[in-house]
Amino acid sequence: MIIVANWKAYVESEEKAKSLLALAKRLSKQPRTRIVLAPPSPYLGLLAKGNKTKVEFAAQDLSDTSGGAETGEVSAQALAGLGIKYVILGHSERRARGETLEQIALKMQHAVAHGLSPILCIGEKERDAGAAYLLLLRQQLASALEPLSQAERMKVVIAYEPVWAIGGTATDSPQDVHEMALYIRKILSDFLPGTANARIPVLYGGSVEPENIRPLAGGSGLDGFLVGHASIDSKMFSDLVKALV
């Protein structure tokens, strides 16, 4: 199971960042578990540079340009130079700030061109009784994957994050998650024929807690989880990872 710990902007001190990294190193010794940390950008160089542990790192975003006169932007090349392996793209919080499908597609291209594996976030704000949300998921996936070659598509990780299930009382059932994982793989089969699409990791990024992670993982067709606020609570994150063993 891949556990991506998205620290967002919760971590605001070097001490806290180093403490969470130390915890991740201990938890990475758990069998059948891969931990990927996505700290705020100021801590990427501090934690990732020269890293020789089993813990891997992801950037929370990157620029849709190749660098140059772009104040405040972080290029894919700069991230790759730090030994970063992944980058989270299309997160619902970035989309809520106005990020477009076109911008996400450009970021995907920059990422794979420099050897980074995009963790592409897709998801609906609300689940209606019709099929509109299913068409939205297809659109989000298609727009990001179409510009990529077959080989580049094989580098992508998909994170399904139903926005309505994040931080609220409503949650997906294991059966719902299983059906959505199957639907995502059905879409992927349009871009990766044969058995290739089965090799693309599919993660779940709804509300993930120590109490529900094991039922969600069991028989749901998932390859891991994208964890937000729970990943910066040491006890909760530890309990969450250990619940998978």
C-alpha positions, 0 to 999 in steps of 0.5 A: 500500500502506498500512503501519501502524506500530504502535509498541505500548509499545516507544518510551519516549523523545521522541528515539526517537519523533522519529527514527522520525517523521523516517524515516517522512517520508523513506519516505513519498516512496516511490511507491504507499506510505502510512505511518500511525504509531501511537505510544504516546499520550504522543507523539501530541500531540508528533508529530501536532499540526500535521502537514503531511506525507504521514505519517498518524497512528493512536491505539492505542486509545480509550475506549468512553465519550464522556469525562467522569469517566473517569480514564485514558481517552482520548476519540475527540473528543480524538484527532480534535482532534489531527488523528488520522485512524485508531485501532486497535481490537480488537487481539489484545493488547487482546482478550487483556486481556479486551476484549469484542466489545461494548466494541469495537463501542462504540469503533467507534461513538465513532470513526466519530462523530468522523470517525476511521477504525477499523483493526479487528483480527480474527484467531484464536489458532490455526488448527484443522483445522475451520471454528471459526476462520472462524466466529470471524472472522465473529463479530468482523467482524459484531459490530463492523459491525452497529451502524454505518450503511452510510456509517460502514462505508465508513470502516473498515479491516480488519487480519487478524492471525492471532495464531499467526503473530505472533512465531513460526516459523509463518507464512501462505503468500501463498496462505493470505493470499490465501484469507483476504483473499477470505473477509474480503471475502465477509463484508464483502459481507453488510454492504456489498453490490455493489462497495462492499466492494472499497473497504474496505482489508484489511491483514495483521498476521501476522509481516511482515518485509522478506524476506516482505512482497513475496511476501505483497503480490503478488497476495494481494488485500491493501491493506497491512500492520499492522507491530508490532516491525519498525516500531521498528527503523529499518533493518528498517522501511526495508527493509520499506517499500522492498521493496514498491516 
